[in-house]
Amino acid sequence: MSEEQLLPLVEPKERKELLPRPLSHSAIQTYLRCPQKWKLKYVDKKEEKPRYFFSFGKTLHLALEFFYKAKALPPPSLEELLKAYYAHWISEGYASLKQEEQYRAEGVRILEEYYRKNAAAFKIPFFVEYEYRFHLRHDLKIRDAKGAEFELEIARHLRRFRVEAEYLQPVPIIGVVDRIDKTEDDRLDIVDYKTGKAFDLDRVREDPQLTMYQMACEEKLGLLVGKLILYHLPSQTPFSVERRGEAAVLALKDTIVAAAALIRRGMAKLKGAAESPEAEQLGLGLGKAAPAAERAPGAGGCEDAVPEEFKPYAEDTKCSWCDFKPFCPEWKHLFAKQAPCEQAPALESELQLAKLVDQYGRLKDEVHALEAKAEDVKKEIVGNLREKRYVRAFGEAYEVSLHDEEKWDFQDREKVLETVRRAGYWDKIVSPMVSLVQKLMNDPNLPIDLRERLSRLGHKTRHGALRVKKIEQED
């Protein structure tokens, strides 16, 4: 067999499916960004916190689903559309009632503008919320009959892998398209609504989700796609491009089959570990962990083995907002309940630790309350001084003086910095701030030689940092 010869995929019936669920665009992108997060979400079933932007987007999608599911003309009225919007409102994830009301009003604005722009040209869509399910059958080029070699971009770095042929089965795919319109020349226009930040046509040209939709719709519906459209709801802007070329679709298929093969191999390793005698003794299974007190010596201790396929790739910009940090091998040592054994708190009991946590939280609350009160008193003093045209005032123990400080706000930061640089004043506004150097040293992508040179210029110490948050009490 030549190096470029194709080996057919193994059919699902020849091996039990190791994927815990069909792969969606979201699941694939989660794996490519962080394989450990994929495992925590889909294998260990860890739940993410509700996010207001997900709730807001879902609510608008439900309202537009109601609008376009009309069985005949005319379409629902604006009043009916807004009624459906209020009926489907999702309240999860908002930081406060004020924020929720602001977004509720923003949703009304978006739907009113959408109605004015699109109601007159309303047509019954070909599909609304079209759900597709199928097995992707795609061959990878391999060097021998034992497996495949490929490159896959994971955590923003291109990495080379080799997987055995047994993991190259057809891949179960699942997804939902917001709307599909059928054109007069029997083409499919795919529409996907977006409610987030603004974007441009480059995003649409490169968006892998649209490529997935084109591949799935052409596979399942037997018609060619005409246009791919991302409709940005806040600005009422439909960004439209022509269908993807064959090269883009083939590249996506390569990515899906490769990612699925790595996930299957990782699942096989987890399954093998879960079925080991040690795991049976501890009562472990996939997605489960024994309590620390029940772990046998040599059975993982404080550190669980992580298959290469689910390796975490720590990165501050990506990990800072992740809900799974308390469970991630790269971060869980920062959380008291999962601290490594050698760093376990030397306290007499968990009760004593709980008391200290509450005491610390209350003190922080008092500090915040005093700071807020001091700010209110400050505003009152400034108001009095300005009214009386004083610049200084005295109490029995303290005195205050009023100084006016000017502050400039610049909208185009890049243009301001370029103007300063060209004028020769760059050194007056730029300096090697210690905080920025600290951030640079924590960057996992910092070149090794630069890290070593900086390390020789300083010394590293470790300081404990606490983030405190009030626990919401259940009713």
N, C-alpha and C positions, 0 to 999 in steps of 0.2 A: 504493500500500500504506500503510495507516494505521500510526501509531506502535506500536499495540498488536497489530498483525497477527502471526500466527505463521508462521515459516518452517520447513518440514520439515527435519529433520536430513539431512545428506548420508550416503548409505549407504556402508558400508565399501568396497564394490567400486569406487566412483567415485574413490577415492584410496587409495594404499597407506598402511596403518596406521603412524603415526609413534610410537605408544606402544611402548616396548621390551618391555613386559609388561602383562598385564591388571592393572587396578587393584583392590587389596584395600582394606579399611578402613584397615589399617595404612599402606599406601602413600599413601593420600589424606591421612591425618592428618599423615604425615611432610611432605608437600608444603605443607600449610597451616601447619605450624609453622615450616618452613624450606625454601624451594624449593631452595636450594643443597645442603642435606643430601640431598634427594631425588635430585638429579643425581649427587652423589658416590656414593650407595648403588646406584642402579639403572642409571645410565648408565656411570659410571666404575668401577663394581664394587668400590669400596673396602669392606673388611670391617670390621665392628665387633668389638670385643673380646668374648669370652664373658662373660656376666654370670651370677652365681650364681642370682639370682632368676628368670632365664629358665630355667635348667637345672632349678631346683626346681619351677617351675610346669609345665614340660614333663613332668617325671617323674610328677607327680601326675596330669596329664591322661592319660598313657599307662596308668597304673594303673586309673583310672576307665573308660577306654575298654575295657580288658580286662574289668572288672566288668560293664559294661552290654552287652557284645557276646555275652552268654550267649544261646544259641539257644532255651533252654527253661528253665522253672522246675525246681528252685530255683536261685537265683543262686550264683555261686562263694562258697566259704566265706571267712571272714576270713583263714585261713591261706593259701589260694590267692591272695587279693588281695594280701597282703603279699609273697608269693613273686614275683608279677608286678611289684610295686613295686621289689623289690631287683633283679630281672632287668633292669628298664628304667632303673635309676639312671644319671643323667648327671652326670659329675664336673666338667664344665668350669665355669670361672669362680670357683670358691671360692678364697678368699685363703689358706686353710690346711687341713690335714687336720682340725684341731679344729673349724673352722667347718663343714666338710662333714659331720662326724659329728653336730654339733648340728642341722643341718638334716635329716639323715637320720632322726634321732630325732623331730624335729618332724613329719616326714612320716608316720612310723608313728603318732604320736598322732592326727594329722588323720584318717588312714584308719580307725583303730580307732573313733574317735568317729563318723565318717561311717557306718561299717558298723552300729554300734549304733542309729543314728538312722533309717537308710533301708532296711536289709536286709529287715525284716519286711514293708514295704509295696512291695517290689520288683516292678516290672512291666517287661516287655520293651519297650524304647523303640521309637518309630516309626523313628528314625534315630539312629545314633551316629557322630560325626565326619562329618557330612553336608557334602560338598563341592558347592558350586554354581558354575556357570559360565554366564554369559549376557551378551547385549549389551543395555545399558540404552538404550532409545529414549525420549527426552524432549525436548520442544520448549521453547526459551527464547523469551520475548517480545523482539522486536527492533524497531528503529526503521526499518530499511530492509533491502533485500535483500542488502546487502553484509556484514552482520555483526550481532553482538549486543553490547549494553552490559549490564554487570551489576556488582554489588558483591560482593566476596568477602573474608571475614576471613582475612588471612594475617599470621602473626606477631603475633596478638592485636590487629591494627588493621584496620578496615574500609577496603578499597581499591577504587577504581573502575577497571574495565578495559573495553576494547572489543576484540573478536576477530573475525576474518574468518569468513564462513560456512563456508569449506572446512575449518575445524578443528572444526566442530560435528557430528561423526559420532557414531553410536551408540557407547557406551563399553563395552569389554569388562570385565566384572566377575568377580572370583573371591573365594572365601572358604570358610571351614570353620566349621560350627556344632558346638559340643561335643555337644549332645544335643537331640533333638526328641521330645516325647511327644505322642501323639494322644489327645484327650479323648473322652468318650462322645458329645459333640455335634459330633464331627468338626471340632474346632478344634485348632490346633497350639500347644503350650506350648514355648517356646524357653528352653533352659537354658544359661547360660554360666558356667563355673567361674572364680573369681578367687582368687589366692593371696597378693595383696599386702596393703597397709595397709587398715584398716577404712574403710567408707564408709556412706552412709545412703541412704534412698529417693530423695532429690533426685538423686543420681548416676544411679540407675536410670531416673528419669523423663527425664533429659536425655541419656543415653548414646547417641551417634550409632552405635556399633557395633550395638546392639540394633535401632535403626531400620533399619540396613542388613540385618540378619538377617531382620527382618519383611518388608521389601521383596523380598528374594531368595527367601525361602521361599514367600511368596504368589505370586510370579511363576512359580516353578519347580514347586511342588507343587499349586497350584490350590486351596488351602484357606486360610481366614482364620486368622490368629494369634489365640489367646485371651489368653495371658499371656506376658510377657517377664520372665525371671528371671535375676538375677545371684546366684549361689550363692557366698557368701564362705566358703571352706573352713576357714581357721583358726578362725573363730568358729562354724562350722556354722549360718550364718544365710542362708536363702534370701530375698532381697529381690525381691518380685513386684509388677508393675504390669500394667494392662490394655494392650492393643495401642495402638500410636500412631494418632493421628488423621490424616486425609488431608493436613492442612496440614504436619505434621512430615515426612511421606514426600515430599511435593512439594518442600519446602525442601531435603531431602537430595539429591533428584534434581537440583535446580538447582546445588547445590554440586559434585556429581560431574561434571556436564556442563561446568560452568565451569572446574573445576580441570583436567579432561582437555583442554579447549580450550587453556588456557595452556601445559600441558605439551607438547602437540603443536606449538604455535607455537614454543616454545623449542627443541624437537627439530629443527624445520625450520631454525631459525637455525644450530644446531650442525651439522646436516647440510650446509647451504650453506657454512659456514666450513670444514668438513672436506674439501669437494670443490673448494675454491678452488685456483688454481694454486700459491699459496704452500704450502698444506697438502700438496698432492701432492708438491711438491719436498722437503718435510720428512718425507714418509711418515706423515702423521697421519691418524687416523680418529676416529670417535666414541669417546669414553672413553679416548683415548690422548694422550700428550703427548711431544713430542720432547725429548731430553736438552738441557740448557741450552747445552752446547757446540755442538750441531747446529742451534740456532735461527738462522735468517737474520736480518740486520738488518731491523727493521721488522715482524717476524713475531710480535710478542707480547712479546719480550724477557723481562723478569722478571715482567711483569704480563699475565695472560691476560684477554682480553675476556670479560665475563660477560653473556649475554643477560638482558634485564630479567625474563624469566619464571623465571630461576634465580638471581635476585639474593639474596645472603645478607643476613639481617637479624640483625646481631650483638646479643646480649643476654647479659650475664654469667650470669644465673641459668639460662639455657637452654644456653649454649655451654660452661659450665664443665665439664660431664661428657661433651661430645661427642668421640667418637673421631676425627672427621674434621678437627679444627682444623689439623693440619699441611698439609692440602690445600685449606683454605678461603681464598678471597681476603682475607677479613677478618682471618685469624689466622696464615696461613702465614709471614708475615715474622718471627714470633717463634721460628721453628724454623730452626736453623743451615743445614740442607740446602736450604732454600727461602727463604733471606733475600734481600731485594731487593739488586740489584747494588751500590747506593751504601752498603749496610751490610755487605757481605761481609767476613768476618774477614780482617784484614791479617796473615796468618801465612804463613810460607814454604811450608808444605805442609799437606795434610790430615792427614798423619801427626803433625805437631806438635800440631794441634788435638786429635787422638785421645789423644795422651799427656797433654795438659792436662786433658781430660775425665776420664780414668782417675785422674789425680793428685787432682783435685777430689773425685771420688767416694770414693776411699780415705780422704782426709782427713775427709770427712763421716762415713764409717763409723767412723773412729777417735773422732770427737767423740761420736757416738751411743753407742759402746761405753764410753767414759770416763764419759759421763753416767749410763749404766745402772750402772756399777761404783760411781760416787759415790753413787747412790741406795741401793745395797745397804749401803755403808759407813755412810751416814747412818742407816739403819734400825738397824744394829747399835749405833751410838753412842747413839741415842735409847733403845734397849732397855737398854743398860748404865746410862745415867744414871737412868732410871726405877727400875731394880732397886736401884741404890745410893742413890736419892733425892738425887742431885746435880742441880744446875742449871747447873754449869759444869765444864769439864775442860780440861786443858792438855797440849800437846805441846811439843816443843822449838822449833818455829817458829810454831805456830798455837794458838789457843784457840777453844772453842765454848761457846755458852750456849744453854740450852733455854728456849724460849718456847712456851706453849700458845696456839694460834690456833683460834678457833671459826668454823665455817662452817655456814651455814644452807642447806638445800635446800628449795625450794618447788615443789610439783607444779603448782599452778594459777597460772601467771605473770600472766595477765591480771587475775585477782581480786586478787592481791597489789598490783599497780600501781594498780588502781582504789582499793583501800583506802588506799594512801599518798597518792594524789591528793586524795581526799575529806578526809583529815586535814590537808591543807595543807602536806605535806612533799615535794611533787613536785620542787621546785627542788633539794632536797638529794640526790636520787638521779639526776637527769637533767641532763646537760650536753652541749654540742655537741662530742662526741668527734671528734678529728681523723680517726680511722680511718673514722668514719661519714660525715664530710663528703667524704673521699676517695671512698668508695663511691658517694655521691650524685653527685659530679661525673662518675663513670664510667657513670652510668645514662643510656642513650640516650634515654629518655623524659622526662628532665628538661626543663622548659620553658625555651625559649631565653632569655627575659628574666631568669629566675633564674640560669641559667648565666652570663650576662654580668655580672650584679651580683656573683656570687661570684668570677668571674675577675678583676674589678677589685680585689678585696680580697687577692689573692695572686699568686703567679707559679708557673708550671709548669716542673718539671725532669724529665729522663728518667734513670732508673736501671736498669741491667741486673739482672734477677733470673733466677736459675737454679733449675730443679727437677731434681734428680738422682735417677736410678733405676737399680738394678743390672740389667744385661742378663742374661736367663736363658740359660745355655749349653746347647746341644743335646748330647745323649748321643752 
